[in-house]
Amino acid sequence: MTLINLIKTSFIFFSCIFFYLAWSSRVFYILLIATSIFFILLSVSFSKLRSPLLPFISSLIMLAIIEFTLPFWHSSIDTTICDSGSVCVGGYSKFIPRFGFIPTKGTHSSRKITSSGEVIYDVIYTIGDDGYRKDNTSEFYNVYIYGGSYTFGEGLNDNETISYYLAKNYNINSKNYGIHGYGLHQALFTLGSKVEITDNGINILLTFPLHSLRSSCKVGYSAKSPRYIIQDESLKLHGVCPGGGIFSRIISKSKIVELIKQIFIYKNIKITDEDINLYFKIIEEIAKLTKQKNSKLIIAYIDATDEQLTDTSWTNKLIFERMESITNTVIDTTLADSFEELPNHLYIHELDKHPSAKANKERARLISNAIRKINLN
């Protein structure tokens, strides 16, 4: 074997290894390294391409260095550690047409650290056959909790979710229908399609106004989820939220892209009155379907921050009152006078404001009181 052939073989070998590592770990800078090696191989194999490819290869290597070092010098960018079976590697979620992404059955680890190496959380998620979190041992339910990551228990073990505390402390077997990034539009779609949901049950919406951005398809993680629109004063299912292509999913793993989004995009994604109106229409339809099943509806409301409602004509008080006109049982589960005043023991970490186990225990108490009052009536 000549030296050139040996070099080419080595580049092919290392390129394949790095592409595999990038795919299995979902780490963007490894993908950049793999791509760099691939183009170096092309430049070695085809001398005519060497000059035009050199600046491109240099740029890829520089981007890989920035991707790797960015979390260490920008505190708002955190690092997620991908262990075998982790939520950030391949195989954690699967795509359900017209619905979105849902976790796969099994036990998955999830570990998140700060740029300084401090552990934010290091937990295990157990997912059942149906793709939802299995956080209690019951197979029979008449209480169903809908929501996003707060309901799911992001950053918490199976024995720290609201559903777990309802079962353990109050003997209430509730089905956890929460998934990372979900909104009430997915709750509505589920209610309209899940035939196993029993009559004479209780549906609970753990929600806050930011869910209106998800149902309005304004955030990237709503891609390919059910899209509802208001047409002639009625709510209509209108395909799915746009986005979610392979390119956007790859780019979403980039720390550079994440920082750009934080600086230029996230701050410009605002809740509008139109979003709130759609949000209420979805809640009204959920209330209607709940009534058709001879069931009761509880809304467990969490305040938005004042900043989140700046571009609307709504306040938390007005939203709460509007919800009370839809269902008689609306409870304030903010756990403070305002979200900004939430004490730090009620969220996981300063850089991750998902609820702590203590917050879930307290919300379970409030929800159990509401369920008890319904059952007494």
Residue pairs with C-beta under 8 A, 6 or more apart in sequence:
1 9
4 44
7 44
8 41
8 44
8 45
11 37
11 38
11 40
11 41
11 44
12 41
14 37
15 34
15 37
15 38
15 41
18 30
18 31
18 33
18 34
18 37
19 31
19 34
19 38
21 27
21 30
21 34
22 28
22 30
22 31
22 33
22 34
23 90
24 89
24 90
25 82
25 88
25 89
26 82
26 88
26 89
26 90
26 253
27 82
27 253
28 67
28 250
28 253
28 254
28 255
29 63
29 64
29 65
29 67
29 68
29 255
31 250
31 253
32 60
32 61
32 63
32 64
32 67
33 61
33 64
35 60
36 57
36 60
36 61
36 64
39 53
39 56
39 57
39 60
40 57
42 49
42 53
43 49
43 50
43 53
43 54
43 57
44 50
63 256
66 256
67 254
67 255
67 256
70 77
70 255
70 256
70 259
71 77
71 78
71 79
71 115
71 255
72 115
73 115
74 115
74 259
75 114
75 115
75 351
76 259
76 262
76 351
77 115
77 255
77 258
77 259
78 112
78 113
78 114
78 115
78 120
78 351
78 352
79 112
79 113
79 114
79 115
80 86
80 88
80 110
80 111
80 112
80 113
81 111
81 112
81 113
82 88
82 89
83 89
83 109
83 111
84 109
85 91
85 106
85 107
85 108
85 109
86 92
86 108
86 109
86 110
86 111
87 93
87 103
87 108
87 109
87 110
87 125
88 110
91 104
92 103
92 104
92 108
93 101
93 102
93 103
93 104
94 101
94 102
94 103
94 104
94 131
95 101
95 224
96 102
96 131
98 189
98 226
98 240
99 186
99 189
99 224
99 225
99 226
100 182
100 186
100 222
100 223
100 224
100 225
100 226
100 240
101 224
102 131
102 132
102 179
103 125
103 127
103 131
103 132
103 133
103 179
104 127
104 131
105 127
105 128
105 129
105 131
106 126
106 127
107 124
107 125
107 126
107 127
108 124
108 125
108 126
108 127
109 122
109 123
109 124
109 125
110 121
110 122
110 123
110 124
110 125
110 155
111 119
111 121
111 122
111 123
112 119
112 120
112 121
112 122
112 155
112 352
113 119
113 120
114 120
114 349
114 351
120 155
120 348
120 349
120 351
120 352
121 155
121 156
121 348
121 349
121 352
123 155
123 156
123 157
124 157
124 158
125 133
125 153
125 158
126 133
126 134
126 135
126 158
127 133
127 134
128 134
131 179
132 175
132 176
132 177
132 178
132 179
133 152
133 153
133 158
133 161
133 163
133 176
133 178
133 179
134 158
135 153
135 158
135 159
135 161
135 163
135 164
135 176
136 163
136 164
136 166
136 167
136 168
136 173
136 174
137 167
138 167
138 173
140 173
141 173
141 174
141 175
141 198
141 201
142 173
142 198
142 200
142 201
142 202
143 166
143 172
143 173
143 174
143 175
143 201
143 202
143 204
143 371
144 174
144 175
144 177
144 197
144 201
144 202
144 203
144 204
145 151
145 162
145 163
145 174
145 175
145 176
145 177
145 178
145 204
145 206
145 367
146 177
146 178
146 182
146 184
146 186
146 187
146 190
146 191
146 203
146 204
146 205
146 206
147 177
147 178
147 182
147 187
147 205
147 206
147 207
147 211
148 178
148 179
148 180
148 181
148 182
148 183
148 211
148 214
149 178
149 179
149 180
149 181
149 182
149 354
150 178
150 206
150 302
150 354
150 355
151 161
151 162
151 176
151 177
151 178
151 206
152 161
152 176
152 178
152 179
152 180
152 182
153 160
153 161
153 162
153 164
153 176
153 178
153 360
154 180
154 354
155 348
155 352
155 354
156 348
156 354
156 355
156 356
156 357
156 360
158 164
159 168
160 357
160 360
161 176
161 360
162 174
162 176
162 206
162 360
162 363
162 364
162 367
163 174
163 175
163 176
164 360
165 360
165 361
165 364
165 365
166 172
166 173
166 174
166 364
166 367
166 368
167 173
167 174
169 361
169 364
169 365
169 368
170 364
170 365
170 368
170 371
172 368
172 371
174 204
177 187
177 190
178 206
179 186
180 221
181 214
181 219
181 221
181 222
182 214
182 225
183 211
183 212
183 213
183 214
183 215
183 222
183 225
184 205
184 207
184 211
184 214
184 215
184 279
184 282
184 283
184 286
185 214
185 215
185 225
185 226
185 227
185 228
185 282
186 225
186 226
187 205
187 282
187 286
188 226
188 228
188 282
188 285
188 286
188 289
189 226
189 237
191 197
191 203
191 286
191 289
191 290
192 289
197 293
198 293
199 293
199 294
199 295
200 293
200 294
200 295
201 293
201 295
201 296
202 295
202 296
202 297
202 298
202 371
202 374
203 286
203 290
203 295
203 296
203 297
203 298
204 297
204 298
204 299
204 300
204 367
205 283
205 286
205 297
205 298
205 299
205 300
206 300
206 302
206 333
206 363
207 283
207 299
207 300
207 301
207 302
208 301
208 302
208 303
208 304
209 271
209 276
209 279
209 304
209 308
209 309
209 314
209 316
209 319
210 271
210 304
210 308
211 279
212 271
212 275
212 276
212 278
212 279
213 219
213 222
213 269
213 271
213 275
214 221
214 222
214 225
215 222
215 228
215 275
215 278
215 279
215 282
216 274
216 275
216 278
216 279
217 223
217 225
217 227
217 241
217 242
218 269
218 275
219 269
220 243
220 248
220 252
222 241
222 243
223 240
223 241
223 242
223 243
223 244
223 248
224 240
224 241
224 243
224 244
225 240
225 241
226 237
226 240
226 241
227 237
227 238
227 239
227 240
227 241
228 235
228 236
228 237
228 238
228 278
228 281
228 282
229 235
229 236
229 238
229 278
230 236
230 277
230 278
230 281
231 238
235 281
235 282
235 284
235 285
251 257
252 258
270 310
270 311
271 304
271 308
271 309
271 311
271 312
272 311
272 312
273 312
273 313
273 314
275 312
276 312
276 314
276 319
280 322
280 326
283 299
283 323
283 326
284 326
286 297
287 297
287 326
287 327
290 296
290 297
291 297
296 329
296 374
297 326
297 327
297 329
298 327
298 329
298 330
298 331
298 367
298 370
298 371
298 374
299 323
299 326
299 327
299 329
299 330
299 331
300 331
300 333
300 363
300 366
300 367
300 370
301 319
301 320
301 323
301 330
301 331
301 332
301 333
301 334
302 333
302 334
302 339
303 316
303 332
303 334
303 338
303 339
304 316
304 319
304 339
305 338
305 339
305 340
306 338
306 340
309 315
309 316
316 338
320 330
320 332
323 330
324 330
329 370
329 373
329 374
331 366
331 367
331 369
331 370
333 363
333 366
333 367
334 342
335 342
335 346
335 359
335 362
335 363
336 342
336 343
336 346
342 353
344 350
345 356
345 358
346 355
346 356
346 358
346 359
346 362
347 353
347 354
347 355
347 356
347 359
348 354
348 355
348 356
355 363
